[in-house]
Every structure is written in structure tokens, then in C-alpha cells.
Amino acid sequence: MDSVQMISHIEKSLAYSVYDVKWIPCTAKFVVIGSKPKGTGALQIYELNRGTLDLVKDTEKDKSLKCCSFGASKLRSEHLALGDFSGKLSVYDLERLDAPIYEVSAHDGIINSLDAIGGSTVNCGAPEIVTGGRDGSVKVWDPRQPTDPVAHISPASMEPSERRDCWAVGFGDSYNALERLVCSGYDNGDLKLVDLRNLKLRWETNVKNGICSLEFDRKDIRMNKLAVSTLEGGLHVYDMRTQHSQKGFASVREKTVGQALGTNGVISGAKSTVWTVKHLPQNRDIFVTGGGSGNVRIWL
């Protein structure tokens, strides 16, 4: 066949809005989190079992859940970091979901995005969680430190009400125990790269549209490639090993086009939001994007 074929293996309808899904490392299970109609948070664990999905655990939290990651957890620990709509960052042991093992009020308002690193990867530094919030700030947390972030990134010259929403965050360049970067994307198209070792802004640009998702091809190697997706079908891929002193990092830009029903009943091209971009763990030259028009695309 000339085109990629996607076949649905299992389908299941849920009674809540799903915001994030993560595989549990070294298992055939995955976590689904989201928001129930009454504003509480849903957390369910499913297991693949001979072509069916078995519900393993089902719990409800006080506030809607937005994002999650196992990145700061050791492979056998199964510690899940969660960001919710009230701005709270929590870490739960999946064997004991009744109470968190770590919890902090991270942001004023919803945590839009989080990423974690240092749990399962050897010799790449401390276990840390980065959060980006509606309050416009980016914070880096070490679960071993009770209350204060190890880094707080926000515009010092702006009033809190004037700060732009941070929609996406990600770790990168963590190739040893000292080096580590945080990349953050905002609703006005700002893209910022911060060196955590020196606590300074390394590079910034603007991609003209709100940034919905970003990801390095791998977090635990020297910066190689950064994929950024935006509103109105924008997809930017940066070569993080080729930087010009004035023009910044070399990049390519694609305008992804979805399908929409026009006023005359004809299917036509539409600039649909690219909500997420994820690289294939087995081959970082391959990544997938998910669009607002219901399309999923695989890129090489």
C-alpha cells in the first residue's frame, strides 16, 4: 500500500474528558487521566489482556487532572506525577492512590503541561519535574525537596496579569549529571530555551501561533532535534546542533492541513490545531502528530 494504514485494535468509550494517557513502564498497563462533568478528576488504570481492556483501578480526585508523567520515577517504583486544574502538583504511588507521596501548590491556576526526567535514565542528573502554568511561570521541582522549586522561570518585569499562558514544557540536553535544559512554549508563540545549569536564557524566538506541544527527540543526549506544534496547523522542527549567532537554530516548517466540510458541502483543506507531537522511543527520527480535525500523521 502507498499510504500508512492505521487499524484500531481496541476501542472503549469513557464518561469523562481525557487529557493525558501514559504507559506504565515495563508493563502492559496504561494510565488515563481527565475531567469528569462535575469538575472532579478521573484516574483509571487499564491493562491489555488478550485483545480486551481490563480496568485495574479507578479513582476520583477533588480537581480535574490535566497532565502526567512517569519520567522522574524509577522503573519499578511506578510513581506518577500529576498536574491538576487548581495548580497542584502531586506524585502518587500507583499501589496507594489514596494519598500522594509528594504534593505542592505549584501554580496559581491550571497546570497546562509537565515533563519529568531523571528516574529511569542512568547518569543524567537528579529526578526533576518541570511544570508550566496558566499564570505564565515555569517551575522545576525536585520531589526530594518539600516545598520550594529548584528553579522558577518567569518575566520579572511583568505583572502577573500580563504574563502569557505557558502551554508546553519539556526537558532536554541532559546528557550527564550536570547539564540540563528546559524548553517552554507560550500562547502567543514565544519559544524559550533556558540553561538550568547556569540559570540563564540561552535562546528565544516566536513562531507566530500559540505553542500546543513540544518535545526533544531524546532528553538524555546532547540536543539534536526539537519538534514544536502550534495552533492553525503549524509544525516546526529545529536542528539543535546548528545555531547561527543571529538567526538562531536551523529549522524547517510544515503547515499541516486537515479536512473540513465547506459551505458548499465539499471537503476542503483546513488549518487545524496540532495538539501534540511525540517521538518514537525506538527510533527518534520518527515522530507522530495529532491534529484537531481528528488526523494522526507519522513523520520521518
QUIURMO-V830590 format. One record per backbone hydrogen bond with DSSP energy under -1.0 kcal/mol. NH is the residue of the N-H (numbers start at 1). CO is the residue of the C=O. If there is no record, write none. Layout:
nh->NH co->CO
nh->NH co->CO
//
This chain:
nh->17 co->35
nh->19 co->33
nh->20 co->33
nh->22 co->31
nh->24 co->29
nh->27 co->24
nh->30 co->46
nh->31 co->22
nh->32 co->44
nh->33 co->20
nh->34 co->42
nh->35 co->17
nh->36 co->40
nh->39 co->36
nh->41 co->61
nh->42 co->34
nh->43 co->59
nh->44 co->32
nh->45 co->57
nh->46 co->30
nh->47 co->54
nh->48 co->28
nh->49 co->52
nh->54 co->47
nh->56 co->45
nh->57 co->45
nh->59 co->43
nh->61 co->41
nh->65 co->34
nh->66 co->83
nh->67 co->83
nh->69 co->81
nh->73 co->70
nh->77 co->74
nh->78 co->74
nh->80 co->92
nh->81 co->69
nh->82 co->90
nh->83 co->67
nh->84 co->88
nh->85 co->64
nh->87 co->84
nh->89 co->104
nh->90 co->82
nh->91 co->102
nh->92 co->80
nh->94 co->78
nh->96 co->93
nh->101 co->91
nh->102 co->91
nh->104 co->89
nh->106 co->87
nh->106 co->104
nh->107 co->87
nh->109 co->107
nh->111 co->84
nh->112 co->132
nh->113 co->132
nh->115 co->130
nh->117 co->128
nh->119 co->71
nh->128 co->117
nh->129 co->141
nh->130 co->115
nh->131 co->139
nh->132 co->113
nh->133 co->137
nh->134 co->110
nh->136 co->133
nh->138 co->153
nh->139 co->131
nh->140 co->151
nh->141 co->129
nh->145 co->142
nh->150 co->140
nh->151 co->140
nh->153 co->138
nh->162 co->159
nh->166 co->133
nh->167 co->185
nh->168 co->185
nh->170 co->183
nh->172 co->181
nh->174 co->219
nh->175 co->173
nh->181 co->172
nh->182 co->194
nh->183 co->170
nh->184 co->192
nh->185 co->168
nh->186 co->190
nh->187 co->165
nh->189 co->186
nh->191 co->205
nh->192 co->184
nh->193 co->203
nh->194 co->182
nh->195 co->200
nh->196 co->180
nh->199 co->195
nh->200 co->195
nh->202 co->193
nh->203 co->193
nh->205 co->191
nh->207 co->189
nh->211 co->186
nh->212 co->229
nh->213 co->229
nh->215 co->227
nh->217 co->225
nh->226 co->238
nh->227 co->215
nh->228 co->236
nh->229 co->213
nh->230 co->234
nh->231 co->210
nh->234 co->231
nh->235 co->254
nh->236 co->228
nh->237 co->252
nh->238 co->226
nh->239 co->250
nh->240 co->224
nh->242 co->239
nh->244 co->248
nh->248 co->244
nh->250 co->242
nh->252 co->237
nh->254 co->235
nh->256 co->233
nh->258 co->270
nh->260 co->268
nh->262 co->266
nh->265 co->262
nh->268 co->260
nh->270 co->258
nh->272 co->270
nh->274 co->230
nh->275 co->290
nh->276 co->290
nh->278 co->288
nh->280 co->286
nh->286 co->283
nh->287 co->299
nh->288 co->278
nh->289 co->297
nh->290 co->276
nh->291 co->295
nh->292 co->273
nh->294 co->291
nh->297 co->289
nh->299 co->287
//
